[in-house]
Amino acid sequence: MNLLGSPLDRPAYAKIELGKRNIKVTDLVALQQVYNVDFAEFFKGIKPHE
């Protein structure tokens, strides 16, 4: 992640998974490149607020 310009460390990643921290757009872009998936994959099953 650091090589992609995202200094996301394990504790920060854990907070995101637990819902205690929001993910930054730059981190999301880096994860998209690491996993080589479409951005839509990160949002599957999430319903928009009404």
PyMOL Python script that loads the backbone (N, CA, C, O; Angstrom):
from pymol import cmd

cmd.read_pdbstr("""\
ATOM      1  N   MET A   1       0.828  -1.177   0.000  1.00  0.00           N
ATOM      2  CA  MET A   1       0.000   0.000   0.000  1.00  0.00           C
ATOM      3  C   MET A   1       0.882   1.254   0.000  1.00  0.00           C
ATOM      4  O   MET A   1       0.568   2.240  -0.668  1.00  0.00           O
ATOM      5  N   ASN A   2       1.968   1.211   0.740  1.00  0.00           N
ATOM      6  CA  ASN A   2       2.853   2.373   0.770  1.00  0.00           C
ATOM      7  C   ASN A   2       3.408   2.688  -0.608  1.00  0.00           C
ATOM      8  O   ASN A   2       3.567   3.856  -0.962  1.00  0.00           O
ATOM      9  N   LEU A   3       3.701   1.667  -1.380  1.00  0.00           N
ATOM     10  CA  LEU A   3       4.231   1.886  -2.722  1.00  0.00           C
ATOM     11  C   LEU A   3       3.213   2.549  -3.639  1.00  0.00           C
ATOM     12  O   LEU A   3       3.583   3.156  -4.644  1.00  0.00           O
ATOM     13  N   LEU A   4       1.949   2.436  -3.301  1.00  0.00           N
ATOM     14  CA  LEU A   4       0.886   3.046  -4.099  1.00  0.00           C
ATOM     15  C   LEU A   4       0.476   4.411  -3.546  1.00  0.00           C
ATOM     16  O   LEU A   4      -0.510   4.992  -4.001  1.00  0.00           O
ATOM     17  N   GLY A   5       1.219   4.921  -2.575  1.00  0.00           N
ATOM     18  CA  GLY A   5       0.943   6.238  -2.017  1.00  0.00           C
ATOM     19  C   GLY A   5      -0.077   6.243  -0.900  1.00  0.00           C
ATOM     20  O   GLY A   5      -0.625   7.292  -0.561  1.00  0.00           O
ATOM     21  N   SER A   6      -0.336   5.082  -0.327  1.00  0.00           N
ATOM     22  CA  SER A   6      -1.316   4.984   0.749  1.00  0.00           C
ATOM     23  C   SER A   6      -0.641   4.434   2.000  1.00  0.00           C
ATOM     24  O   SER A   6      -0.286   3.256   2.046  1.00  0.00           O
ATOM     25  N   PRO A   7      -0.462   5.276   3.013  1.00  0.00           N
ATOM     26  CA  PRO A   7       0.196   4.816   4.236  1.00  0.00           C
ATOM     27  C   PRO A   7      -0.758   4.101   5.199  1.00  0.00           C
ATOM     28  O   PRO A   7      -0.699   4.313   6.410  1.00  0.00           O
ATOM     29  N   LEU A   8      -1.620   3.270   4.665  1.00  0.00           N
ATOM     30  CA  LEU A   8      -2.605   2.550   5.476  1.00  0.00           C
ATOM     31  C   LEU A   8      -1.906   1.400   6.204  1.00  0.00           C
ATOM     32  O   LEU A   8      -1.416   0.461   5.576  1.00  0.00           O
ATOM     33  N   ASP A   9      -1.868   1.486   7.536  1.00  0.00           N
ATOM     34  CA  ASP A   9      -1.224   0.432   8.313  1.00  0.00           C
ATOM     35  C   ASP A   9      -2.273  -0.529   8.879  1.00  0.00           C
ATOM     36  O   ASP A   9      -3.475  -0.300   8.740  1.00  0.00           O
ATOM     37  N   ARG A  10      -1.814  -1.586   9.506  1.00  0.00           N
ATOM     38  CA  ARG A  10      -2.730  -2.620  10.015  1.00  0.00           C
ATOM     39  C   ARG A  10      -3.752  -2.090  11.019  1.00  0.00           C
ATOM     40  O   ARG A  10      -4.934  -2.414  10.910  1.00  0.00           O
ATOM     41  N   PRO A  11      -3.327  -1.282  11.997  1.00  0.00           N
ATOM     42  CA  PRO A  11      -4.330  -0.767  12.941  1.00  0.00           C
ATOM     43  C   PRO A  11      -5.410   0.084  12.258  1.00  0.00           C
ATOM     44  O   PRO A  11      -6.584   0.000  12.618  1.00  0.00           O
ATOM     45  N   ALA A  12      -5.019   0.889  11.289  1.00  0.00           N
ATOM     46  CA  ALA A  12      -5.998   1.711  10.572  1.00  0.00           C
ATOM     47  C   ALA A  12      -6.936   0.831   9.756  1.00  0.00           C
ATOM     48  O   ALA A  12      -8.141   1.075   9.712  1.00  0.00           O
ATOM     49  N   TYR A  13      -6.382  -0.192   9.110  1.00  0.00           N
ATOM     50  CA  TYR A  13      -7.193  -1.123   8.320  1.00  0.00           C
ATOM     51  C   TYR A  13      -8.195  -1.842   9.227  1.00  0.00           C
ATOM     52  O   TYR A  13      -9.350  -2.037   8.848  1.00  0.00           O
ATOM     53  N   ALA A  14      -7.756  -2.231  10.414  1.00  0.00           N
ATOM     54  CA  ALA A  14      -8.645  -2.910  11.363  1.00  0.00           C
ATOM     55  C   ALA A  14      -9.784  -1.989  11.791  1.00  0.00           C
ATOM     56  O   ALA A  14     -10.925  -2.433  11.918  1.00  0.00           O
ATOM     57  N   LYS A  15      -9.484  -0.710  12.014  1.00  0.00           N
ATOM     58  CA  LYS A  15     -10.527   0.244  12.392  1.00  0.00           C
ATOM     59  C   LYS A  15     -11.559   0.407  11.279  1.00  0.00           C
ATOM     60  O   LYS A  15     -12.750   0.555  11.549  1.00  0.00           O
ATOM     61  N   ILE A  16     -11.104   0.380  10.040  1.00  0.00           N
ATOM     62  CA  ILE A  16     -12.031   0.470   8.908  1.00  0.00           C
ATOM     63  C   ILE A  16     -12.938  -0.753   8.894  1.00  0.00           C
ATOM     64  O   ILE A  16     -14.151  -0.629   8.725  1.00  0.00           O
ATOM     65  N   GLU A  17     -12.354  -1.930   9.072  1.00  0.00           N
ATOM     66  CA  GLU A  17     -13.148  -3.164   9.076  1.00  0.00           C
ATOM     67  C   GLU A  17     -14.165  -3.186  10.210  1.00  0.00           C
ATOM     68  O   GLU A  17     -15.249  -3.747  10.055  1.00  0.00           O
ATOM     69  N   LEU A  18     -13.830  -2.585  11.345  1.00  0.00           N
ATOM     70  CA  LEU A  18     -14.723  -2.560  12.501  1.00  0.00           C
ATOM     71  C   LEU A  18     -15.729  -1.411  12.447  1.00  0.00           C
ATOM     72  O   LEU A  18     -16.596  -1.299  13.313  1.00  0.00           O
ATOM     73  N   GLY A  19     -15.611  -0.566  11.435  1.00  0.00           N
ATOM     74  CA  GLY A  19     -16.520   0.564  11.309  1.00  0.00           C
ATOM     75  C   GLY A  19     -16.184   1.726  12.223  1.00  0.00           C
ATOM     76  O   GLY A  19     -17.022   2.595  12.464  1.00  0.00           O
ATOM     77  N   LYS A  20     -14.959   1.746  12.734  1.00  0.00           N
ATOM     78  CA  LYS A  20     -14.541   2.815  13.640  1.00  0.00           C
ATOM     79  C   LYS A  20     -13.826   3.946  12.908  1.00  0.00           C
ATOM     80  O   LYS A  20     -13.516   4.978  13.503  1.00  0.00           O
ATOM     81  N   ARG A  21     -13.569   3.751  11.633  1.00  0.00           N
ATOM     82  CA  ARG A  21     -12.872   4.755  10.826  1.00  0.00           C
ATOM     83  C   ARG A  21     -13.388   4.643   9.403  1.00  0.00           C
ATOM     84  O   ARG A  21     -13.637   3.544   8.908  1.00  0.00           O
ATOM     85  N   ASN A  22     -13.546   5.781   8.752  1.00  0.00           N
ATOM     86  CA  ASN A  22     -13.922   5.773   7.342  1.00  0.00           C
ATOM     87  C   ASN A  22     -12.676   5.623   6.491  1.00  0.00           C
ATOM     88  O   ASN A  22     -11.587   6.039   6.886  1.00  0.00           O
ATOM     89  N   ILE A  23     -12.840   5.030   5.330  1.00  0.00           N
ATOM     90  CA  ILE A  23     -11.713   4.857   4.428  1.00  0.00           C
ATOM     91  C   ILE A  23     -11.544   6.110   3.581  1.00  0.00           C
ATOM     92  O   ILE A  23     -12.524   6.716   3.149  1.00  0.00           O
ATOM     93  N   LYS A  24     -10.314   6.486   3.351  1.00  0.00           N
ATOM     94  CA  LYS A  24     -10.018   7.631   2.493  1.00  0.00           C
ATOM     95  C   LYS A  24     -10.096   7.176   1.042  1.00  0.00           C
ATOM     96  O   LYS A  24      -9.875   6.006   0.730  1.00  0.00           O
ATOM     97  N   VAL A  25     -10.408   8.105   0.174  1.00  0.00           N
ATOM     98  CA  VAL A  25     -10.503   7.781  -1.252  1.00  0.00           C
ATOM     99  C   VAL A  25      -9.169   7.255  -1.763  1.00  0.00           C
ATOM    100  O   VAL A  25      -9.145   6.312  -2.554  1.00  0.00           O
ATOM    101  N   THR A  26      -8.071   7.840  -1.333  1.00  0.00           N
ATOM    102  CA  THR A  26      -6.756   7.385  -1.788  1.00  0.00           C
ATOM    103  C   THR A  26      -6.482   5.944  -1.364  1.00  0.00           C
ATOM    104  O   THR A  26      -5.851   5.186  -2.100  1.00  0.00           O
ATOM    105  N   ASP A  27      -6.959   5.567  -0.173  1.00  0.00           N
ATOM    106  CA  ASP A  27      -6.798   4.189   0.289  1.00  0.00           C
ATOM    107  C   ASP A  27      -7.665   3.241  -0.532  1.00  0.00           C
ATOM    108  O   ASP A  27      -7.246   2.129  -0.853  1.00  0.00           O
ATOM    109  N   LEU A  28      -8.868   3.683  -0.869  1.00  0.00           N
ATOM    110  CA  LEU A  28      -9.766   2.860  -1.676  1.00  0.00           C
ATOM    111  C   LEU A  28      -9.179   2.626  -3.064  1.00  0.00           C
ATOM    112  O   LEU A  28      -9.264   1.523  -3.603  1.00  0.00           O
ATOM    113  N   VAL A  29      -8.589   3.661  -3.636  1.00  0.00           N
ATOM    114  CA  VAL A  29      -7.951   3.527  -4.951  1.00  0.00           C
ATOM    115  C   VAL A  29      -6.787   2.546  -4.869  1.00  0.00           C
ATOM    116  O   VAL A  29      -6.619   1.711  -5.758  1.00  0.00           O
ATOM    117  N   ALA A  30      -5.988   2.638  -3.818  1.00  0.00           N
ATOM    118  CA  ALA A  30      -4.859   1.721  -3.655  1.00  0.00           C
ATOM    119  C   ALA A  30      -5.346   0.282  -3.495  1.00  0.00           C
ATOM    120  O   ALA A  30      -4.772  -0.631  -4.089  1.00  0.00           O
ATOM    121  N   LEU A  31      -6.395   0.068  -2.702  1.00  0.00           N
ATOM    122  CA  LEU A  31      -6.943  -1.286  -2.531  1.00  0.00           C
ATOM    123  C   LEU A  31      -7.498  -1.824  -3.847  1.00  0.00           C
ATOM    124  O   LEU A  31      -7.366  -3.012  -4.142  1.00  0.00           O
ATOM    125  N   GLN A  32      -8.112  -0.957  -4.626  1.00  0.00           N
ATOM    126  CA  GLN A  32      -8.643  -1.374  -5.930  1.00  0.00           C
ATOM    127  C   GLN A  32      -7.505  -1.869  -6.818  1.00  0.00           C
ATOM    128  O   GLN A  32      -7.664  -2.850  -7.545  1.00  0.00           O
ATOM    129  N   GLN A  33      -6.377  -1.204  -6.761  1.00  0.00           N
ATOM    130  CA  GLN A  33      -5.228  -1.616  -7.566  1.00  0.00           C
ATOM    131  C   GLN A  33      -4.613  -2.905  -7.028  1.00  0.00           C
ATOM    132  O   GLN A  33      -4.213  -3.770  -7.807  1.00  0.00           O
ATOM    133  N   VAL A  34      -4.533  -3.041  -5.723  1.00  0.00           N
ATOM    134  CA  VAL A  34      -3.965  -4.245  -5.113  1.00  0.00           C
ATOM    135  C   VAL A  34      -4.796  -5.469  -5.463  1.00  0.00           C
ATOM    136  O   VAL A  34      -4.255  -6.500  -5.862  1.00  0.00           O
ATOM    137  N   TYR A  35      -6.124  -5.355  -5.312  1.00  0.00           N
ATOM    138  CA  TYR A  35      -7.013  -6.495  -5.548  1.00  0.00           C
ATOM    139  C   TYR A  35      -7.439  -6.637  -7.004  1.00  0.00           C
ATOM    140  O   TYR A  35      -8.024  -7.648  -7.390  1.00  0.00           O
ATOM    141  N   ASN A  36      -7.141  -5.614  -7.814  1.00  0.00           N
ATOM    142  CA  ASN A  36      -7.455  -5.642  -9.245  1.00  0.00           C
ATOM    143  C   ASN A  36      -8.931  -5.964  -9.499  1.00  0.00           C
ATOM    144  O   ASN A  36      -9.265  -6.858 -10.277  1.00  0.00           O
ATOM    145  N   VAL A  37      -9.799  -5.215  -8.824  1.00  0.00           N
ATOM    146  CA  VAL A  37     -11.241  -5.384  -8.979  1.00  0.00           C
ATOM    147  C   VAL A  37     -11.869  -4.042  -9.328  1.00  0.00           C
ATOM    148  O   VAL A  37     -11.252  -2.990  -9.162  1.00  0.00           O
ATOM    149  N   ASP A  38     -13.101  -4.095  -9.813  1.00  0.00           N
ATOM    150  CA  ASP A  38     -13.854  -2.888 -10.091  1.00  0.00           C
ATOM    151  C   ASP A  38     -14.267  -2.249  -8.762  1.00  0.00           C
ATOM    152  O   ASP A  38     -14.485  -2.953  -7.776  1.00  0.00           O
ATOM    153  N   PHE A  39     -14.373  -0.938  -8.736  1.00  0.00           N
ATOM    154  CA  PHE A  39     -14.769  -0.250  -7.508  1.00  0.00           C
ATOM    155  C   PHE A  39     -16.122  -0.733  -6.997  1.00  0.00           C
ATOM    156  O   PHE A  39     -16.365  -0.710  -5.790  1.00  0.00           O
ATOM    157  N   ALA A  40     -16.990  -1.160  -7.876  1.00  0.00           N
ATOM    158  CA  ALA A  40     -18.321  -1.635  -7.479  1.00  0.00           C
ATOM    159  C   ALA A  40     -18.230  -2.816  -6.516  1.00  0.00           C
ATOM    160  O   ALA A  40     -19.137  -3.017  -5.708  1.00  0.00           O
ATOM    161  N   GLU A  41     -17.165  -3.594  -6.584  1.00  0.00           N
ATOM    162  CA  GLU A  41     -16.993  -4.742  -5.692  1.00  0.00           C
ATOM    163  C   GLU A  41     -16.953  -4.321  -4.223  1.00  0.00           C
ATOM    164  O   GLU A  41     -17.390  -5.069  -3.349  1.00  0.00           O
ATOM    165  N   PHE A  42     -16.433  -3.131  -3.955  1.00  0.00           N
ATOM    166  CA  PHE A  42     -16.337  -2.656  -2.579  1.00  0.00           C
ATOM    167  C   PHE A  42     -17.695  -2.255  -2.008  1.00  0.00           C
ATOM    168  O   PHE A  42     -17.855  -2.137  -0.793  1.00  0.00           O
ATOM    169  N   PHE A  43     -18.665  -2.047  -2.887  1.00  0.00           N
ATOM    170  CA  PHE A  43     -19.960  -1.529  -2.447  1.00  0.00           C
ATOM    171  C   PHE A  43     -21.102  -2.524  -2.605  1.00  0.00           C
ATOM    172  O   PHE A  43     -22.266  -2.166  -2.430  1.00  0.00           O
ATOM    173  N   LYS A  44     -20.778  -3.766  -2.935  1.00  0.00           N
ATOM    174  CA  LYS A  44     -21.820  -4.788  -3.066  1.00  0.00           C
ATOM    175  C   LYS A  44     -22.553  -4.959  -1.744  1.00  0.00           C
ATOM    176  O   LYS A  44     -21.933  -5.054  -0.685  1.00  0.00           O
ATOM    177  N   GLY A  45     -23.864  -4.997  -1.817  1.00  0.00           N
ATOM    178  CA  GLY A  45     -24.672  -5.232  -0.635  1.00  0.00           C
ATOM    179  C   GLY A  45     -24.929  -4.003   0.219  1.00  0.00           C
ATOM    180  O   GLY A  45     -25.635  -4.082   1.225  1.00  0.00           O
ATOM    181  N   ILE A  46     -24.367  -2.876  -0.170  1.00  0.00           N
ATOM    182  CA  ILE A  46     -24.594  -1.646   0.592  1.00  0.00           C
ATOM    183  C   ILE A  46     -25.750  -0.896  -0.044  1.00  0.00           C
ATOM    184  O   ILE A  46     -25.735  -0.589  -1.236  1.00  0.00           O
ATOM    185  N   LYS A  47     -26.747  -0.609   0.771  1.00  0.00           N
ATOM    186  CA  LYS A  47     -27.907   0.121   0.270  1.00  0.00           C
ATOM    187  C   LYS A  47     -27.728   1.611   0.566  1.00  0.00           C
ATOM    188  O   LYS A  47     -27.248   1.981   1.637  1.00  0.00           O
ATOM    189  N   PRO A  48     -28.115   2.458  -0.383  1.00  0.00           N
ATOM    190  CA  PRO A  48     -27.996   3.904  -0.143  1.00  0.00           C
ATOM    191  C   PRO A  48     -28.978   4.372   0.922  1.00  0.00           C
ATOM    192  O   PRO A  48     -30.047   3.788   1.099  1.00  0.00           O
ATOM    193  N   HIS A  49     -28.606   5.418   1.619  1.00  0.00           N
ATOM    194  CA  HIS A  49     -29.496   6.007   2.627  1.00  0.00           C
ATOM    195  C   HIS A  49     -30.631   6.722   1.918  1.00  0.00           C
ATOM    196  O   HIS A  49     -30.432   7.338   0.871  1.00  0.00           O
ATOM    197  N   GLU A  50     -31.802   6.638   2.483  1.00  0.00           N
ATOM    198  CA  GLU A  50     -32.955   7.321   1.881  1.00  0.00           C
ATOM    199  C   GLU A  50     -33.362   8.499   2.716  1.00  0.00           C
ATOM    200  O   GLU A  50     -34.313   9.199   2.372  1.00  0.00           O
TER     201      GLU A  50
END
""", "prot")
cmd.dss("prot")
cmd.show_as("cartoon", "prot")
cmd.util.cbc("prot")
cmd.orient("prot")
